[in-house]
Every structure is written in C-alpha cells, then in structure tokens.
Amino acid sequence: TVMGSTTAPGTTTLPSGLCYYEDPNFCVSNAGEDLRQDEGHPMDSIELCEAWCDADPTCSAIEWYEDEWKAKRCYLILTPTPAAGASSGPRWRDAECFVKGDVPKAMGCPATMAPRATTVGSTTVMESMMTEVGSTTVMESTTEMGSTTAPGFTTAPGGTTMFGGTTMPVTYSYYEDPNFCVSRMGDDLRQDDGHAMAKLDMCKQFCNRQADCSAFEWYEHGWKGRECYLITTSEPAVRASAGPRFRDADCYVKGEPVAPMGSTTAMGSTSAM
C-alpha cells in the first residue's frame, strides 16, 4: 500500500472536495455584476481547478474555458463579493461558471445549491437549508461558506472521517525534509510534470486527493516555472536525499491522516492495520 493511503477494511472511499454547480457563461454576483477572475492557471482538468478552489477559502467559483483563454483554462473567482451563478447575457467564448457549494461531494450533491451568500469573511453568510442525503435529511445550519459539518460525522481512530460507516478522505500530516525525495533505498524518484502553485498548502491538497501520491517536492523559487511536483511512483518516497542539495528542493512526505477539527471519535471502531 502506498504510504498514507490505508483504508479500513469494509469501508468505501468517497470523492473529496465540495460540490460545484455548473452554469454556462462567465460568473456574476447575485446582482448580476461581472466578477474579476485571478490571473488563471493552465490546468488539464476541471477536477484540478476545483481542487485549487477548494484549497482557497476566498474562492467562491471557477470559470472554465475548455478551448482556453489566454492559454489557460482555469480561472478562480476570489472577489469579496462571491459568485452566485453565470451571466444571463450573451455567452463569452466557451466560459462555464462552476459555483462552489457547501455540501461535500462525499454526501452526494443536491440538484440545486443553497442560497448564495452576499459577503465572505468571518461573518455568518449562508442561509439555513435542508438537504437530502440518501434517505436521511440533513439540516445545514447558518454557517460560514465551505465550513459546514453535517450531523453524523465522526472520526474513527487513525483519523478516518466517517459518515454512516463510510470512509471519507481527510487531510494528511506531512514531514518536511530538505532536498529532493528518495525511496527507502535512497533512489531518486521521478516527479510528475509539475504544477504552478502560489501556496504550499495547495500542493498538499493535490497530494491529499491522489491515493498514489506518497510525497511532493516543493521549489519555493520555482523549477521550470513550477513549484509543486508530486511523487506518484509505485515505490513511495520516505525521506529526502542525503546528498548535495538540488536547487531549493524540499521533500514533503505524506504521513498519517489528520482528523478534522471539532470531530468526535466513533465508539468501538478499530484502526486499519
């Protein structure tokens, strides 16, 4: 098993991240105001773009351009006024607005999203709503955007988040070691093609979402125009090389799952071996 990807027997791994709601055209506010995008990111898939938005609490939506705009597909909406949907005016290029909701994908995405907030910050922003999850009705009380924890979530020993006995992916601890990543035998491990990331935490989010990611290499000053390189080789990374430092490489080895703050421990559950 790749380091950090153990799943307890008899459980099912569910999708991570929040639900998004697609609306064709560029993103606008409740008042129909065109919202400014960030500088854009050359992502290969909508899932990667959503992961980036998930990692940034100020991101309320993404604009996706399948045929690219300025050589990029993924644009985040980080404005103080959040996105509420897409413009009802003429279509701009092949723009698609994906508005970030508050329901985790693992719970099943409702057909429609909750009423959109008008401000983002430490203030309470979302209206209460009822959501059907299977045969259970979950009450989502007024809360900050993206921070809802539905009743019934517990944490089993070892940090596995549970909902109705089903495993949900959680974040992992990471161990920093200066230099590029190597295997237990000291072999240099091949990185992926790399990702242009603004923050270290975004790279952690990417590695969290991939079961075969055992570590990542971080280059604060960039290498080939990118900062984040995932290690997804069959042989996992366990530490950094003891040899000469390569550039400003830091190896972050994925450790144990971290239980969400405020969660409770399931009684009588057992840890995976």
Secondary structure, 3 states (H helix, E strand, C coil): CCCCCCCCCCCCCCCCCEEEEEEECCEECCCCCECCECCCECCCCHHHHHHHHHCCCCCCEEEEEEEEECCEEEEEECCCCCCCEECCCCCCCCEEEEEEEEEEHHHCCCCCCCCCCCCCCCCCCCCCEEEEECCEEEEECCCCCCCCCCCCEEEECCCEEEECCEEECCEEEEEEEECCEECCCCCECCECCCECCCCHHHHHHHHHCCCCCCEEEEEEEEECCEEEEEECCCCCCCEECCCCCCCCEEEEEEEEEECCCCCCECCCCCCCC
